[in-house]
Amino acid sequence: MLREWKLNLHMEIDRESHVAVYLQIAHVLIREIRRGRLAPGSVLPGTRELAMENGLNRKTVIKAYDELVAQGWLSSEVTKGTFVSADLPEVPSKPITRRLERTSTVPEGPQFGRLRPGHALSAVYGRPGHVALDDGVPDTRLFPVETFARAYRSGLAIAARHGRLAYGDPRGSQPLRQAISNMLNVERGLATTPDHICLTRGSQMAIYLAAKVMLQPGDTAVMETLSYPPARAAFGSAGANVVSVRLDENGLDVVHLEALCREHRVRLVYVTPHHQFPTTVLLPPDRRQRLMALAEQFGFALVEDDYDHEFHFAHKPLLPLASADPTKVLYIGSMSKLLAPSLRLGYVAAPPRVIDSLASEILLLDRQGDQATEYAVAELIDSGELRRHARKSLRVYAQRREAAVALLQEAFGERIALRPPDGGLALWLRFGDDALLDRIEAHAAASRIGMLPSRGFAGTEDGPRGLRLGFASMTPTEFETVISRLLTI
């Protein structure tokens, strides 16, 4: 049988031990099976090969294999070889009868006692047998596969021809940084060059990097009472004290923010002003101006997460905060909502010295992104294909938004408060009765319907609750089917 990779099974055999050599071999193989290195069904080296590599007698190896076949750990097929059994026996609390004696105090494995506890974050994704009511992702079935394939082939050829498939700039490929810079300058009112742009593997990586370079333990970061949970976790992981600012029907409460700034030395404020996450509210111009004035007065930086700028239905999108004063704003954008999340393409626009700090962190984290993909997306932007795809998708999503709002209002009636959003790919549902919300969430879990938990958006245990339901990734018929399943309570 052809093996793509040679499996290295180095045996530490103690020839002075009272434990028979064949049993020592068996112990090594059981240990490798237990820790998952030898998975069920995987093929083992031949007895002659294993014996030669470890200076053993082949008959001893055969005896070890026979012992493990008898116990059910291995299976043997004539002319094919020896395999890890597909139906492994229960792992006993101790190895086979004559246990190899320990002759040292070396621990069984590394000591992980000092690991910091992880952040309990929920994620909605397609799992077998489950339906995902996501929090606002595009319908990847609309992805322009053929167009992207041509652009990718072209990008890959260009990168190879110019020797750009090796290690490159951690800020990202020059063509895509230039294309994004042009896009931001023309369509969003920024004033950037490629030196103001750093590419990331999605907007979440950008948020995490912002936390790393802008915060130190003990700093204060401000987020809205309801906000993006992974951002809160990222700031917390940097050691920041995350403080909540009130949120009302018009977005961030700037009066309360001023009070917080007088109480704390605020280092940064994280905002999603275009489509507030999770409520979808658009921050009005007067509050934007006041927010920028507070940043000037109290010296904090703004992290502006403009995660789905392109999708606005009611009128032309407002310009980002970064267009007013880029020296105070670290602007985060994403190509994931526009193309497909699996491409993992986000970006940061900021002053060059900030970009250099982000690039230093990237060198420690994953070195760089996929340059061929970056070349392909640059070509889509420069050729106008991305704009055409955005216009086509926007028409589809506008229709789905109207259908989703009508379906939810028909299903829940006055039991919910729902304001159709001006933009974005999700709806925000508030419930007058928390008991109903509890039953819906419990029934969703029992019916294998995934959605973000209503308690996850708030910065405190007793914070306001609601459901954020994405409508863009489903047709109206698909959305109706899921809501019908959800309501059989």
N, C-alpha and C positions, 0 to 999 in steps of 0.2 A: 504494500500500500504506500502511495506517495505521501510523504509528510512535508508540508510547506516549511515547517520550522523544526530544527533539531531540539528535542527536549533534553535539557541538562539535568540529570538526577545524580548529584554528587552524594556519595554515601560516606558518612563518618563512622567507620567500623572500629570498634574497640576489641582487638583480638585478645586482650587480657581478661575481658569480661567473662563471667560465667554464663551469660546469655548467649545462646547459639547464634552464629553469624546469620543464618537464614532468618531467624526471628528479628535480629536487628534490621535486616533489610525490610522485613515486613513492617516493622515499626515506622521506618522512614516513609514508606509508601502510604501507610495509613495517615501519618501526619500530613503529608502533602494532599491527600484526599480531603481530610478534615478542614484544612485551611483554604480549600477551593482551588488550589493550583492544578490539581488533577480533577477535572470536572467529570460528571457522569458521561460515559460514552467516549471519553478521550482515549486515544491509543497509547500504549506504553512502549518503550524501547524493547527490541528483541532481547532475549536472554543473553545471547552471545555479545551483543553490543554493550549491554549494561555491565556484563562481567568484565569485558576488556577495559571499559572506561574507568572502572573502580578497582581493578586489580584483583578480581574475585574469580573463584571457580564457577564455571557456568552451571555445574550441577547444583551448587548452593543457591544460585539465583533461581533456577528452575524449581527448587524445593520451596523457596519463598513465594514464588508465583502460585504454586500449587496450594500452599497453605491459605493464601488469600482468596483463591478461587473457591476453595472448600468453605470458607467463611462467608462468601458472598460479596466480598469487596471487589473482586475482579471476575471477568468472564473471558473465556478463551474460545476462539473460533479457528478451526483448522484452516491453514493456508492464509488466513487473514491477520492473525496476531492476537495479542492480549489487550483487553480493554478494561477501563474502569466500569464497573457494573452500572447499568442504567437504573437498577433498583437496589440502591445501597441499603445495607442493614442499618438498624438504629445504632447511633454512635454510643458505645458503652462508656460508662464513667471512667473506666480504666482500659488500657490496651490489653491485648491478648495475654493469656495466663501469666507467663513469666515476664514481668515488667523489667525494662532496662533500668538498672539502678542509676540514680543520680550521683555523680561524683564531685559536683561543685555546687555553688550557691547561685549560679547564673539564673536569673528569672526566666520564666517560660516565654516571655515576650516583652516588648518595650512598655515602659510605664507611661500611660496616658493620663495620669491623674491631674496634670496641670493644664489640660485643655480647657479653654474657656467654653462655657455653654453656648450652643448655637441659638440663633434667633428663630423663633417659631413662626414661620411665614407660610401662608397658604398659596397654592398655585393651582390654576385651572388649566387642564390640558386634556387632550383626547386620550382616554385609556380604553382598552378593549371592554366592550359591554357597558360603557358609560357614555352619557351625553354631556357635553360641556356647554354650560351657559357662561361664556367667557365675559371678561370685564371690558371688552371693546377691542377686538382684533379684526383685521381684514379677512375677507373671504379669499383664501389662497387659490381657490378655483378660478378666480379672475386674473391670477398672475399671468403676465404675457410670456409664456414659456418659450415659444419659438423666437420671439424678439430677444429675450434675454439670452437664449442659447447662442444666437448669432453674435451678440455682443460679448458673451463670455469667450467664445472661440477666438474672436478678434482680439480681446484683451489678453488672453493667454498667449496668443502668437506674438503680440507686441511685447509683452513682458519677457518672453523667452528670447526674442530677437535682440532685445536691448540688455539682456543679462539682469533682469529685474525680478527673477524668481528666487534670488538668494536673499539674505538678510537685508533689510532696507530701513528706511526712516521709521522709528517707532510712532511718529505722529501720523503715519499713513502715507499712501502713495500720493505723489505730487498731482497727477491728473485729477483724482477725485477731490482732493483738498481744494484745488483750483476751481473745479466745477461747483462744489458746495459753496465756496466763497462767492462766486459769481451769482449763484441762486439766491443766497442770503442778501447780497447787495441789491439785486434787481427787484426781488419779490418781497423782501421783508425789511428793507430800509436800513440794513446794517452797513457798516463801512469796514470791510475786512480784506485781507490778503490771505494767501495760503498759510502764512506764518501765524495767523490767528485761529487756525483750524487744527483740531486733533481728532482723528478717527478712533472710534471705540467699537467694541463688540456689543452694540445695542446701547440704549439710553441708560439701562441699569448700571452697566459698567462705568458710564460717564458719571453717574451720581456717586458711585462708590469712590471713584478717583477724586471727585471734588471733595468728598469728605476727608480723604487721606491728605490732600495737599492744603486744605483750608482750615482744618480743625485740629486742635490739640486737646488732650484730656482736660476736662474742666470748662472748656469753652461752652457758650450757650448758642444753640441753634433753635430757630423758631420755625414751627410748621403750623398750618391751620388745624383746628380741632379735628376735622376730618381730612385725611390726606393719604398719600401713597405709602402703604406700609413698608415696602422695601427701602424707601428713602429714609424713613424713620429709623429702620434697623441699621442702615449704612452710617448714619450720623451717630447713632448709639455705639456702633462698633469702633468708631474713632475716639470714643471716650467723652463725647459731648453730652451736655445736659440739654435734652430736647424739651422745649417749652411750647405749649399750645396757645395759639392766638385764636380768638373767636371768629366764627364764620356765620354770615347771615345770607339772606336771599340774594344779595349782591356781591357775595364773595368775601374776601378777607376784610376784617374789621380794622381799618387803619387807626381808629381812635384807640382801640385796645392794644394794637401793636405799639403805639407811642408810649402807652403806660408801661408795657413790658420793657421797652428800651430804657425807661427811667428807673426800672427796678433791677434790670440785669445788664451786664455788658454783653450785648448781642454781637456775635461774630458773623452769623449769616442768617438769612431768611430764605426758606425754600418755598417757591410758589409755582402754581400751574395756572397762570392768569387767563390763558386763551380758552381752555376748557377745564375748569377746576376739577381735579380728581379727588373724590369720586362724584361730586354733585353736578358736574358739567356746566356750572355757572360761568359766564363771561365777566371778568372783572371790568367794570366800566371805566371810562377815561379819567374821570375825576379822582377815583381811587388809585389809578395807576400813577397819576401825577403826584398824589400825596405820598404814595409808597416810595417813589424815587426821591422825593424831598426828605423823607425820613432816613433813607439810606445816606444821603448827603449830610444830614444833621448829626446822625449817631454813628456814622462810619462803618456800617455793616455792609457786607456783600450780599448780592441777590443771586440765588441759583434759580434760574428760570427754566423750567422743564416744559418745553413746547412740543409734547410728544406726538400730537396729531394735527399739526397746524393746517395741513392741506384740506381737511374735511370740515368745511363750514357751509351751512345751507342757507342761512337767512340773508346774509349780506357779505360784503368783502371783509375778510379777516382784519382785525386790528393789528397794527404793527407791534412786534414784540417790545418788551421793556428795553431789551438790549439795543434797539434802534435809537433810543433817546440818549443813553449814556453807556457805551460799552465798557467804560473803565470800572463801572460798579457792578456789572452783571456777568456771570458765567452762564452762557446760553447753551442749552442742551436740546438737540434735535435727534430725530430718528428716521431712518429709511424703512424700518421694520413695518410700520403701519401702512406705508405707501406701497411697498413691494410685498415682502413676506418676512415674518419674524425669523424664520430659519436662516436668512442671510446674515443676521447678526451685524447690522451696520447702524451705528449711531455716530454722533459727532458732538464736539464741544467747540464753541466760538468764544474766545476770551483774549485778553492781552497776551502778547507773545511770551512774556515771562511766566505767565500761568500755564500756557501751553507747554513750555519747556519742563515745568515741574510735573505736569501730567505725563509727558513722554518719559521722564525718569521713572515714574511709578510703573508705566507700561513695560519698561525694560525688565523690571523685577517680576512682573505678573505673567505676561505671555509673549513678550518681545515685539510682536506686530500682528497685524491681521492678514487676511487672505488677499494678496495683491492682485491676483487674477480677477477675483470678484470685484475688487475696488475699481480696476480698469474697466470692467464691464458696466458697472453702475455709472462711472464717469461718462462712458459713451452714451448710455441711455439719457443722461441729463443733457449732454451737449447736442445730441441729435434731436431733442424734443420729444423722444418716445416716452420719457417719464411724465412729462406734462400731459401728453395725450392719454396715457394710462390713468393719470389722476382724474382728468375730466370724465372719462368713461366710468370709473369707479364711483365718483361722486354722484353721478346720476342714479346709479344702482342703489347706493347707500341712502340717498334721499328718499327713494321709494320705500325701502325697507324700514326706514325710521318711521314714516307715516303709518305703515302697516303695523309695526310693533306697538306704537302708541295706541292705535285703535284696538288691537287685540288685548292689551293689558287693561285698558279702560273698560272694555266689555267684560273681561274676566273678573276684575276686582271692584269696579264701580267706585263708590265713595269710600271704600276701605283703604284706598291708597291716594297719595298726593303725587302727581306726576306732571312735571312741566316739560313739554317737548324741548329738547336742547337745540340751541342755534347751530351747534356743530359737534363734532366728535363721533365716536362709533358706539356709544353706550347710553343707556337711560339710567336715571336715578329714581328709585322708588322709595317713598317714605310711607310708613304704616301708622295709622292712628292707634292700632292695637298690637302691642308687642307680642301678645299671646298668639295672634294669627301669624306673625312673622316667625315665631318659634316653631309653630306647626309646619309652616311651609319649608323651613330649613331642615327640620327633622324628616319630613316626607321626601325632600329632595335627596337627602343622603340615603334613605331607605330605597328610593327608586333609582339609585345610581345616576343622579343628575349632579354634576359638579358646578359649584358656583362659589364665589368668594364669600366668606362668612360676614354677616352684617356687623359683627363686633370688631372685625379686623381693621376697619378704617379709622377708628377713633384712637386718640392718643391716651385715653384713660378708660378704665373699666366701665365707668358709668356714662361714657360719651354717647352722643346721638347715634342712632342706628338706621340702616337702610340697605337696600339691595342695589348693586350696580350690575346691570344686565346688558351685555353686548348684543346688538341687533344686526351688525354688519355681516357676520360670518354665516348667517343662516338666511335662506329664502323665507318669505312670509309663511309658506306652508310648513316648513321645518320649525319655525319659531312657534307657530300655533300648536303643533304637535307636542312640543316640549312643555309649553304652558298648560296644555290640557292634562298632561301627565302630572304636572306640578300641583294641579288644583284638585286632584282626586283625594281630598282629605276629609 
